[in-house]
Amino acid sequence: MTAPLSPQESASGLFVGRVWNPDAQGPSLVVLRDGALHDITSAQAPTLSALFELEDPAAHVRAAQGPVLARLEEIEGGDGDLSRVHLLAPCDLQAVKACGVTFAQSMLERVIEEKAAGDPTKAEAIRARVTSVIGDNLADIRAGSEDAARVKQTLIEEGMWSQYLEVGIGPDAEVFTKSPVLSSVGWGARIGLHPISKWNNPEPEIVLAVTSTGRIVGATLGNDVNLRDIEGRSALLLGKAKDNNASCSIGPFVRLFDQGYGLDDVRRAELHLSVKGPEGYTMEGYSAMSKISRDPEDLVAQTVGAHHQYPDGFMLFLGTLFAPTDDRDAPGQGFTHKVGDVVEIASEGLGTLTNTVDLSTNCPPWTHGIGWLMTNLAGRGLLGR
């Protein structure tokens, strides 16, 4: 399993996260220093949500002291084993939101899913028809612009307009709730597919850590596991397609913004995807943030503001360019996951997020919610000061 961070990445940035601490029988906040994970949990910042809300999270983390819980190279995948230190998703009380259809290429695949009504055998023929009408020039159209409005009218006249094109090039972004608070899994954990799905794929994305005021304080990686057949049957099944046990992976750490890494680095970031199947199958994928149709700051502004507040902040998936079309099994069937697939999402400066695919019904059940966390922190004397 690829390490969460290379030695060069570990030394170059300010990385914070969460681990399961067996001694506390609960989570601890950690900072990575010289290859070691230091426990920086405190009454001032008992959660990552509280840490991010501080006036200067990076300064607080640099000054924080605490014992070493583990060396990074000692960390193994966490899969419900509460007897050892393992990485958790680097978020806790934040809402987990996601933006869909933010790249032109993946937007076309969403249209194809809709037209195919979730049937992968129809995808190839529909893909040819859709691209013959739309072409490959949507990537140059600014969402919400007059050019986008003209394209919309043309597509309506051709009978090819779709709700996915509406959010892809229209004025309003698609922002949905990906996963309940505290349900996300981290590096090394199993990720879950609903057992009824037969057409699905990983979605490699950058995830922003955003405060209650809309301030972006850091970034990490995420896998917005996608069930193409379920959402393709009806967009009203988005919740079933996106939110299942262990269907949201975030990590390995949040890299806090400072002079060495910031939002412009996110805008330039490239993501690399690797899928290695149990039968020897391999697939490589790629996503470039430079090709996104909406700026990350615009997506944040469409999520939080006078219209909607997030008192504990939120994590925001920015969407992906990646949409696999290569056949894995039969011709015309495209790609779909198999149980046992090892998925790695990597981006220079943010590390590598690694997970193994399983059915949601086989992944460890989600048992540690908000009430449990508050009880645990209170028992450790970290609340109410």
C-alpha positions as CSV (number, residue, x, y, z in Angstrom):
1,M,0.0,0.0,0.0
2,T,1.4,3.4,-1.0
3,A,2.4,5.6,1.9
4,P,0.1,8.5,2.7
5,L,2.9,11.0,2.0
6,S,6.3,10.8,0.5
7,P,9.2,12.0,2.6
8,Q,9.5,15.1,0.4
9,E,5.8,15.9,0.8
10,S,6.0,15.4,4.6
11,A,8.8,17.8,4.9
12,S,7.3,20.5,2.6
13,G,3.9,21.2,4.1
14,L,1.8,21.6,7.3
15,F,-0.3,18.5,7.5
16,V,-3.0,17.9,10.1
17,G,-5.4,15.0,10.5
18,R,-7.2,12.7,12.8
19,V,-6.2,9.2,14.1
20,W,-7.8,6.6,16.2
21,N,-6.1,6.8,19.6
22,P,-6.4,3.4,21.4
23,D,-5.4,4.9,24.8
24,A,-8.2,7.5,24.6
25,Q,-10.6,5.0,22.8
26,G,-11.4,7.9,20.6
27,P,-10.0,10.3,17.9
28,S,-7.0,12.6,18.4
29,L,-5.9,15.5,16.3
30,V,-2.4,15.1,14.9
31,V,0.3,17.1,13.1
32,L,3.0,15.5,11.1
33,R,6.5,16.5,12.1
34,D,9.7,14.8,11.0
35,G,7.7,11.7,10.1
36,A,6.0,11.4,13.4
37,L,2.3,12.0,14.3
38,H,2.1,14.3,17.3
39,D,-1.1,14.5,19.4
40,I,-2.2,18.1,19.5
41,T,-5.7,17.6,20.8
42,S,-6.6,20.3,23.3
43,A,-9.5,22.0,25.0
44,Q,-8.9,25.0,22.7
45,A,-9.2,22.7,19.6
46,P,-10.7,19.4,20.6
47,T,-11.9,18.8,17.0
48,L,-10.6,19.7,13.5
49,S,-13.7,21.8,13.1
50,A,-12.7,23.9,16.1
51,L,-9.1,24.1,14.9
52,F,-10.0,25.4,11.5
53,E,-12.2,28.0,13.1
54,L,-9.3,29.6,14.9
55,E,-8.1,32.9,13.6
56,D,-4.8,31.4,12.4
57,P,-5.0,27.6,12.4
58,A,-1.5,27.3,10.9
59,A,0.1,29.3,13.7
60,H,-1.7,27.3,16.3
61,V,-0.6,24.0,14.8
62,R,3.1,25.2,14.6
63,A,3.1,26.1,18.3
64,A,1.1,23.1,19.5
65,Q,3.1,20.4,21.4
66,G,2.1,16.8,22.2
67,P,3.3,13.3,22.5
68,V,4.1,11.1,19.5
69,L,1.3,8.5,18.8
70,A,3.0,6.8,15.9
71,R,5.5,7.1,13.1
72,L,3.9,7.6,9.7
73,E,5.7,4.6,8.3
74,E,4.2,2.4,11.0
75,I,0.6,3.4,10.1
76,E,-1.5,0.6,8.4
77,G,-4.9,0.8,6.9
78,G,-7.7,1.3,9.4
79,D,-10.6,-1.0,9.1
80,G,-12.4,-1.0,12.4
81,D,-9.5,-2.2,14.5
82,L,-9.7,-0.1,17.7
83,S,-6.6,-1.7,19.2
84,R,-4.1,0.3,17.1
85,V,-3.5,3.8,15.8
86,H,-4.8,4.3,12.3
87,L,-5.8,7.3,10.1
88,L,-9.3,8.6,10.2
89,A,-10.9,11.0,7.7
90,P,-9.4,14.5,8.4
91,C,-12.7,16.1,9.3
92,D,-15.2,15.7,12.1
93,L,-18.1,18.1,12.8
94,Q,-18.0,19.6,9.3
95,A,-20.8,19.0,6.9
96,V,-19.5,17.0,3.9
97,K,-20.7,18.7,0.7
98,A,-19.9,17.9,-3.0
99,C,-20.1,19.8,-6.3
100,G,-21.2,17.8,-9.3
101,V,-20.7,18.3,-13.0
102,T,-17.9,20.9,-12.7
103,F,-15.9,19.5,-15.7
104,A,-17.1,19.4,-19.3
105,Q,-15.9,15.8,-19.9
106,S,-17.5,14.3,-16.8
107,M,-20.6,16.5,-17.6
108,L,-21.0,14.6,-20.9
109,E,-20.8,11.3,-19.1
110,R,-23.6,12.4,-16.7
111,V,-25.7,13.2,-19.8
112,I,-25.0,9.7,-21.2
113,E,-26.0,8.1,-17.8
114,E,-29.3,9.9,-17.9
115,K,-30.0,9.1,-21.6
116,A,-29.0,5.4,-20.9
117,A,-31.3,5.3,-17.9
118,G,-28.6,3.5,-16.0
119,D,-28.0,0.7,-18.6
120,P,-24.3,0.5,-19.4
121,T,-25.0,-1.5,-22.6
122,K,-26.6,1.6,-24.2
123,A,-23.8,4.0,-23.2
124,E,-21.5,3.7,-26.3
125,A,-24.2,4.5,-28.9
126,I,-25.6,7.4,-26.8
127,R,-22.1,8.7,-26.3
128,A,-21.6,8.9,-30.1
129,R,-24.9,10.7,-30.6
130,V,-24.4,13.2,-27.8
131,T,-20.9,14.2,-28.9
132,S,-22.1,14.5,-32.5
133,V,-24.5,17.2,-31.3
134,I,-22.5,18.8,-28.5
135,G,-18.9,18.4,-29.9
136,D,-15.9,18.9,-27.7
137,N,-16.0,22.6,-27.2
138,L,-18.0,22.9,-24.0
139,A,-14.8,23.1,-22.0
140,D,-14.2,26.6,-23.3
141,I,-17.7,27.8,-22.3
142,R,-17.9,29.8,-19.0
143,A,-20.8,28.5,-16.9
144,G,-23.6,31.0,-16.7
145,S,-22.3,33.1,-19.6
146,E,-24.2,34.3,-22.7
147,D,-22.4,31.8,-24.8
148,A,-23.6,29.1,-22.4
149,A,-27.2,30.3,-22.8
150,R,-26.9,30.1,-26.6
151,V,-25.5,26.5,-26.4
152,K,-28.4,25.6,-24.1
153,Q,-31.0,26.9,-26.6
154,T,-29.3,24.9,-29.4
155,L,-29.4,21.7,-27.4
156,I,-33.0,22.3,-26.5
157,E,-33.8,22.6,-30.2
158,E,-31.9,19.3,-30.9
159,G,-33.8,17.5,-28.1
160,M,-30.5,16.9,-26.2
161,W,-30.9,19.3,-23.3
162,S,-30.3,17.6,-19.9
163,Q,-30.4,18.6,-16.2
164,Y,-26.7,17.8,-16.1
165,L,-26.0,20.4,-18.8
166,E,-28.1,22.8,-16.8
167,V,-25.8,22.6,-13.7
168,G,-22.7,22.2,-15.9
169,I,-22.9,25.4,-17.9
170,G,-25.9,27.2,-16.3
171,P,-25.6,29.9,-13.6
172,D,-26.2,27.6,-10.6
173,A,-23.7,24.9,-9.5
174,E,-24.8,21.5,-8.3
175,V,-24.0,21.3,-4.5
176,F,-25.2,18.3,-2.6
177,T,-24.6,16.6,0.7
178,K,-22.2,13.7,0.1
179,S,-22.1,12.1,3.5
180,P,-23.4,12.6,7.0
181,V,-21.2,14.2,9.6
182,L,-18.5,11.8,10.9
183,S,-19.4,9.0,8.4
184,S,-16.4,9.5,6.1
185,V,-13.6,7.0,6.0
186,G,-9.9,7.7,5.7
187,W,-6.7,6.4,4.2
188,G,-6.4,2.6,4.2
189,A,-10.1,1.9,4.9
190,R,-12.5,0.0,2.8
191,I,-14.8,2.0,0.6
192,G,-18.3,0.8,0.0
193,L,-20.6,0.1,-3.0
194,H,-24.3,-0.4,-2.5
195,P,-24.8,-4.1,-3.5
196,I,-27.5,-3.3,-6.0
197,S,-25.1,-1.3,-8.2
198,K,-23.6,-2.9,-11.3
199,W,-22.1,0.2,-12.9
200,N,-19.9,2.4,-10.8
201,N,-16.6,4.1,-10.6
202,P,-14.2,6.1,-8.4
203,E,-14.2,9.9,-8.6
204,P,-10.8,11.5,-7.7
205,E,-11.3,15.0,-6.3
206,I,-9.7,17.7,-4.3
207,V,-11.6,18.5,-1.1
208,L,-11.4,22.0,0.5
209,A,-11.6,22.6,4.2
210,V,-13.9,25.6,4.7
211,T,-14.8,27.5,7.9
212,S,-18.2,28.7,9.0
213,T,-17.4,32.1,7.4
214,G,-16.5,30.7,4.1
215,R,-12.7,31.0,4.6
216,I,-10.8,28.2,2.8
217,V,-8.0,27.0,5.2
218,G,-6.7,23.9,3.5
219,A,-7.1,21.1,1.1
220,T,-7.0,17.3,0.9
221,L,-8.0,14.5,-1.4
222,G,-11.3,12.6,-1.7
223,N,-13.0,9.7,-3.5
224,D,-16.7,10.6,-4.2
225,V,-17.6,7.0,-5.0
226,N,-20.2,7.1,-7.7
227,L,-23.0,4.6,-8.7
228,R,-23.6,5.4,-12.3
229,D,-26.5,3.1,-12.8
230,I,-28.5,4.3,-9.8
231,E,-28.2,8.0,-10.6
232,G,-28.7,7.2,-14.3
233,R,-32.1,5.7,-13.6
234,S,-33.2,9.0,-12.0
235,A,-31.4,12.1,-10.6
236,L,-33.9,11.8,-7.7
237,L,-31.8,8.8,-6.6
238,L,-28.7,10.9,-6.1
239,G,-28.9,10.2,-2.3
240,K,-28.9,6.4,-2.9
241,A,-26.1,6.8,-5.5
242,K,-23.8,8.9,-3.4
243,D,-24.5,8.2,0.3
244,N,-24.0,4.7,1.6
245,N,-21.9,3.1,4.3
246,A,-18.2,3.9,3.7
247,S,-19.0,5.5,0.3
248,C,-17.1,8.7,1.1
249,S,-13.3,8.7,1.5
250,I,-11.3,11.8,2.5
251,G,-7.5,12.1,3.3
252,P,-4.9,11.3,4.1
253,F,-4.4,14.7,5.8
254,V,-5.5,18.3,5.3
255,R,-2.7,20.5,4.1
256,L,-3.2,23.8,5.8
257,F,-2.7,26.9,3.6
258,D,0.4,28.9,4.3
259,Q,3.1,30.6,2.3
260,G,4.2,27.3,0.8
261,Y,0.8,26.1,-0.4
262,G,-2.5,27.9,-1.2
263,L,-5.6,28.1,-3.3
264,D,-3.6,28.9,-6.5
265,D,-1.8,25.5,-6.0
266,V,-5.2,23.9,-5.8
267,R,-6.1,25.6,-9.1
268,R,-3.0,24.1,-10.7
269,A,-3.2,20.7,-9.1
270,E,-3.2,17.5,-11.1
271,L,-4.7,14.3,-9.8
272,H,-3.6,10.8,-10.7
273,L,-5.8,7.7,-10.3
274,S,-4.8,4.1,-10.1
275,V,-7.2,1.1,-9.9
276,K,-5.7,-2.4,-9.4
277,G,-8.1,-5.2,-9.6
278,P,-7.9,-8.6,-7.9
279,E,-7.8,-10.3,-11.3
280,G,-4.7,-8.3,-12.5
281,Y,-6.7,-5.5,-14.2
282,T,-5.2,-2.0,-14.0
283,M,-6.5,1.4,-15.0
284,E,-4.9,4.8,-14.8
285,G,-6.9,8.0,-14.7
286,Y,-6.1,11.7,-14.6
287,S,-7.9,14.9,-13.6
288,A,-6.6,18.5,-13.9
289,M,-8.0,21.3,-11.9
290,S,-7.0,23.8,-14.6
291,K,-9.9,22.4,-16.7
292,I,-12.6,23.0,-14.1
293,S,-15.6,25.0,-15.3
294,R,-16.2,27.0,-12.1
295,D,-13.5,28.5,-9.9
296,P,-13.2,26.9,-6.4
297,E,-14.0,30.3,-4.7
298,D,-17.2,30.5,-6.8
299,L,-18.2,26.9,-5.6
300,V,-17.6,27.9,-2.0
301,A,-19.7,31.1,-2.4
302,Q,-22.5,29.0,-3.9
303,T,-22.4,26.7,-0.9
304,V,-22.2,29.1,2.1
305,G,-23.5,32.6,2.6
306,A,-26.7,34.4,3.6
307,H,-28.7,31.6,1.9
308,H,-27.0,28.8,3.9
309,Q,-24.9,28.6,7.0
310,Y,-22.5,25.9,8.3
311,P,-21.7,26.7,12.0
312,D,-19.0,24.0,12.1
313,G,-17.7,24.6,8.6
314,F,-17.7,22.1,5.8
315,M,-15.6,19.9,3.5
316,L,-16.3,20.6,-0.2
317,F,-15.5,18.1,-3.0
318,L,-14.8,20.1,-6.1
319,G,-15.7,17.5,-8.7
320,T,-13.7,15.6,-11.2
321,L,-12.6,15.5,-14.8
322,F,-12.3,11.7,-14.7
323,A,-15.1,9.6,-16.2
324,P,-14.0,6.1,-17.2
325,T,-15.2,4.7,-20.6
326,D,-12.7,1.9,-21.3
327,D,-14.2,-1.6,-21.3
328,R,-13.2,-3.8,-18.3
329,D,-15.1,-6.9,-19.2
330,A,-17.4,-7.2,-22.2
331,P,-17.2,-4.8,-25.2
332,G,-19.5,-1.8,-24.7
333,Q,-19.9,-2.3,-21.0
334,G,-17.3,0.3,-19.9
335,F,-15.7,0.3,-16.5
336,T,-17.1,-0.8,-13.3
337,H,-15.6,-1.7,-9.9
338,K,-15.0,-5.2,-8.6
339,V,-14.8,-6.1,-4.9
340,G,-11.1,-6.1,-4.0
341,D,-10.1,-3.2,-6.3
342,V,-7.3,-1.0,-4.7
343,V,-7.9,2.6,-5.6
344,E,-5.2,5.2,-5.2
345,I,-5.7,8.9,-5.7
346,A,-2.6,11.1,-5.7
347,S,-1.7,14.7,-6.1
348,E,1.7,16.3,-5.6
349,G,1.8,18.2,-2.4
350,L,-1.3,16.5,-0.9
351,G,-0.2,12.8,-0.8
352,T,-2.0,9.6,-1.8
353,L,-5.4,8.4,-0.7
354,T,-5.6,4.6,-0.8
355,N,-8.7,2.5,-0.3
356,T,-9.9,-1.0,-1.1
357,V,-13.4,-1.5,-2.7
358,D,-16.0,-3.7,-1.0
359,L,-19.7,-3.8,-0.7
360,S,-21.2,-1.3,1.8
361,T,-22.9,-4.1,3.6
362,N,-19.5,-5.8,4.2
363,C,-17.6,-2.6,5.4
364,P,-17.4,-1.9,9.1
365,P,-20.7,-0.3,10.1
366,W,-20.7,3.4,11.0
367,T,-21.2,3.5,14.8
368,H,-19.3,6.6,16.1
369,G,-21.6,9.6,15.6
370,I,-21.8,13.1,17.1
371,G,-23.3,12.1,20.4
372,W,-20.6,9.5,20.9
373,L,-17.9,12.0,20.0
374,M,-19.2,14.6,22.5
375,T,-19.4,12.0,25.3
376,N,-15.8,10.8,24.5
377,L,-14.3,14.3,24.4
378,A,-16.2,15.3,27.6
379,G,-14.8,12.2,29.4
380,R,-11.3,13.2,28.4
381,G,-11.9,16.7,29.9
382,L,-11.7,18.4,26.5
383,L,-15.1,20.1,26.6
384,G,-16.7,22.8,28.7
385,R,-13.6,24.9,29.5
